[in-house]
Amino acid sequence: MQLSPRLSKIASLVPKCRVLADVGTDHGYIPLVCLQNGTAKHAIAMDINPMPLKRAEENFIKHGCMPRSELRLSDGLSKLQDGEADVIVIAGMGGPLICDIIKNGAHAIGDDTLLLLQPMIAPSELRSFLFANGYRVCDEYVVREDNKYYNIMAVRKGEAQPTDELIYIGANLGINSADTIGDYLDYKTRVCKAIIEGHSRSACPDNEAIAKYSHELSIYEAYQKELAK
């Protein structure tokens, strides 16, 4: 099965595991590929809506993977038991929603559980939440697909000392995504500059927002200088 660059990267980061749980599974592509290539012995496809589970079931049956998979109608991690999955994928939704899923489903996340998180928006807010709640971002990757950039985080339980660079850029991004990091930082700096300029031109400038995005911009520019050395 040919996956999109975003889904392909997530699937490639799944290590050999006993059970893979995919939250918000949609078509079930990630667990299906991991079952097919032998990365996962068993997969649990989870979604809050029945239609995505139906699509996932059809794909599992079509490719002969149904005997090694389960389908669960679940709000986040609510139907996953403590320590049941050693790898949990939460991808394709907003950063704030991923925060809520982790917070409300903490019972299912063990000390050795690997979380693979791919927020569609607000990656820095997600990182801040993780650091504040006893998680560490071990590695991060950025993938470009259809002129959009997607952050993918490998996360485990553990204390970390968050820096501005870790919160706004990610862990080891310059190493893990060396071929993409330059364009990604150019994009992030352009976004910050546009927001700052928009607020500055307003009849009632939001000075708090200007200060926030000016600080974020300085982090991206400093990282760009480091990469250029």
ROGU-358269 format. One record per atom (N, C-alpha, C): x, y, z. Coordinates in steps of 0.2 Angstrom, whole numbers, plus 5000, padded with zeros to 4 digits. Example, Ala and Ser with C-alpha at 12.3 -4.5 7.8 and 13.67 -1.06 7.14 Angstrom:
residues 2
506649725039 506249785039 506649845039 506449895035 506849955036 506450005039 
//
This chain:
residues 229
500449945000 500050005000 500450065000 500350114996 500750174995 500450225000 500750245005 500550305010 500750365007 500450425010 500650485009 501350495013 501750555011 502350565014 502250565022 501750605024 501550615031 501450545035 501050505032 500850445035 501450395034 501750395029 502350345028 502850365033 503050425035 503550445040 503250415047 502650425048 502450405055 502550325055 502250295050 502350215050 503050195051 503550235048 504250215048 504550225055 504250265059 504450275066 504150225071 503750185069 503450125073 503950075074 504250065080 504750005081 504349935081 504749885081 504449815082 504049825089 503449805089 503049805095 502549745095 502249745101 501749685103 501149715100 500949775103 500249805101 500349875099 500049895093 500049965091 499349985091 499250045095 498550075095 498550135091 498050145086 498050205082 497450245084 497550305087 496950345089 496750395083 496050395081 495850435076 496050395069 495950335069 496250295064 496050305056 495450335056 495150355049 495150285045 495550285040 495550225035 495950165038 496350175044 496750115046 497350105043 497650155039 498250145035 498850125039 498950165044 499550155048 499550085051 499050065055 499149995058 499149945052 498749955047 498749905041 499449895039 499849945037 500549945035 500949915040 500849925046 501349895052 501149825053 500549805052 500449735052 500649695046 500649725040 500849695034 501649685034 502049735036 502749735036 503049695043 502549675047 502849635053 503049685059 502949745058 503249795064 502749775070 502149775069 501649765074 501349695074 501349655080 501049595080 500249595080 500049645083 499349665084 499249735084 498649755081 498449825080 497749835083 497649895086 497049915088 496849985085 496349985081 496150045077 495550075081 495650145083 495150175087 494950235084 494350255085 494050315082 493450335086 493250395086 492650415090 492050405086 492150395079 491550395075 491550325072 490950295070 490950225067 491150225060 491050275056 491150265049 491950255048 492350295051 493150275050 493250205052 492950185057 493150115059 492850065054 492250075050 492050035045 492550035039 492850095038 493350095032 493950055034 494150065040 494750025042 494649955042 494049935044 493849865044 493849835037 493549875032 493549855025 494349845023 494749885025 495449885023 495749825026 495649815032 495949755036 495749685032 495149685031 494849625028 495149615021 495149665017 495449665010 496149635010 496549655015 497249645015 497449585020 496949555022 497049495026 497249505033 497149565036 497449575042 496949575048 496349565047 495849565052 495949525058 496249465057 496349415062 496849445068 497249495065 497749525070 497549595072 496949615071 496749685072 496149685076 495949745079 495349755083 495149825081 494449835081 494149895080 493849925086 493949985089 493650005095 493350075094 492650085095 492350145095 492550185102 492950235102 493250255108 493350335107 493250365113 493350435113 494150445116 494550455111 495250455113 495550395115 495850385121 496150325124 495650295129 495050315129 494550285134 494450215134 494550185128 494350105128 495050065128 495650105129 496250065129 496450055136 496649995138 496849975145 497549995147 497649995153 498250015156 498849965153 499349995149 499849955147 499649905141 499149915138 498849865133 499249875127 499449935125 499849955119 500549975121 501049955117 501749985119 501850035114 501450045108 501550105104 500850135103 500750205104 500150235102 500250295098 499950295092 499950345087 499350385088 499450455088 498950505088 499050555083 498750555077 498950595072 498350625068 498550675065 498050705060 497450745064 497650775070 497150815073 497550875077 497150925079 497450985082 497850965088 498451005089 498851005095 498451005102 497951055103 497551055109 497150995110 496850965104 496450905105 496950845107 497550845105 498050785107 498150795114 498250855116 498350875124 497850845128 497150855126 496650825129 496650755129 496750725124 496750645123 497250615128 497850645128 498350625133 498250635140 497950695141 497750705148 497150665151 496650655147 496150605149 496250535148 496750515144 496950445143 497550425147 497850465152 498450445155 498450375158 497950345159 497950285162 498150225157 498150245151 498350195146 499050205144 499450255146 500150265144 500550245150 500950195148 501450165153 502150195153 502550175157 503150205158 503650195151 503450135148 503850115142 503450135136 502850165136 502450175130 502850225126 502850215119 503050265114 502450295111 502450365112 501950405108 502150435102 501850425097 502050455090 501450505089 501650565089 501150625089 501250665083 500650685079 500750725073 500150775074 500350835076 499750885077 499750925070 499150935068 498950975062 499151055064 498951075070 499151145072 499451145079 499651205081 499951215087 500451165090 500951155086 501451105089 501851125095 501951195096 502351225101 501851215108 501251225107 500751215113 500751145115 500751095110 500851025112 501451015116 502051035113 502651025117 502651055124 502451115125 502351145131 501951105136 501451075134 500951035138 501350965140 501750935135 502050875136 502650885142 503050935141 503550955146 503250965153 502650995153 502351015159 502050955163 501950905159 501550845162 501950785162 502650785162 503050725164 503250685157 503250725152 503450685145 504050725142 504350685139 504950715135 504950695128 505050745123 505050735116 505750715114 505850645113 506450615112 506750635105 506350635100 506550655093 505950685089 506150725084 505550755080 505750765073 505250755069 505350765062 504850805059 505050835053 504550875049 504550855042 503950845040 503850815033 503450865029 503650875023 503250925018 502850875014 502150895013 501650865009 501150915007 501150915000 500650964997 500751034999 501451055000 501651125002 501451145009 501351095013 501251105020 501751065024 501851085030 502351055034 502051025040 502250965042 501950925047 502450905052 502350915058 502850895064 502650825066 503150785067 503050715070 503450705076 503150695082 503550695088 503550615091 504150595093 504250535096 504250555104 503850525108 503750555115 503750495120 504050505125 504050455131 503950485137 503750455142 503750475149 504450495151 504550545155 505150565158 505250635159 505650655163 505750735164 506250765159 506150825158 506550855153 506550935155 507150965152 507251035154 507051065147 506451095147 506251125141 506651195139 506851205133 507151265131 506651295126 506851365125 506451395119 506451355113 507151335111 507251295105 506851235105 506851195111 506451135111 505651145110 505451195113 504751215113 504451235106 504851275103 504651305096 504951275090 505451235091 505751205085 505651125085 505851095091 505851025092 506550995093 506550935095 507150895097 507450865091 508050885090 508550855085 508250865078 507850915077 507550925070 508050935065 508550975067 509150985062 509450925060 509450875064 509850815062 509350765058 508750755061 508250705059 507950735052 507850795051 507550825045 508050875041 508650855041 509150895038 508950925031 508650885027 508450905020 507850955020 507450955026 506850995026 506951055030 507351055035 507351105040 507451175038 507851185033 507951255030 507351285028 506951245023 506351275020 505851285026 505851235031 505351245036 505451305040 506051315042 506251385046 506051445042 506151445035 506051495031 505251515031 504851455031 504151465032 503951495038 504251465044 504051485050 504151565051 504751585049 504951655050 504451695046 504251675040 503851715036 503151725039 502951665042 502251675046 502351725052 502851715055 502951765061 502951835059 503351845054 503451915051 502751945049 502351905045 501751925043 501251945049 501251895054 500851915059 501051975063 501651985064 501852045067 501752105063 501852105057 501652165053 500952175053 500452125053 499752135053 499552165059 499852145065 499652175071 499952245072 500552255069 500852325070 500452375066 500152355060 499752405056 499052415059 498852375063 498152385066 498052455070 497452475069 497352535073 497352525080 497252465083 497352455090 497852395090 498452405090 498952345090 498952305096 498952235095 498952195100 499752185102 499952225107 500652225109 500852155112 500452125115 500552055118 500752005113 500352005108 500451965102 501051975098 501152045097 501752065094 502452045098 502352045104 502952025108 503051945108 502451915108 502551835108 502851815101 502551845096 502851815089 503551845088 503751905090 504351935090 504851885093 504651855099 505051815103 505151745099 504651725096 504651665092 505051675086 505051725083 505451745077 506151745079 506351775084 507051775086 507351705087 506951655089 507151585090 507251555084 506851565079 506951535072 507551565069 507651625069 508251665066 508851645069 508851635076 509451605079 509651535077 509151495076 509251425074 509551425067 509251465063 509451475056 510251495056 510451535060 511151555060 511551505062 511351465067 511751405070 511851355064 511251345060 511351295055 511751315049 511851385048 512251415043 513051405044 513151395051 513851395053 514251335050 
//
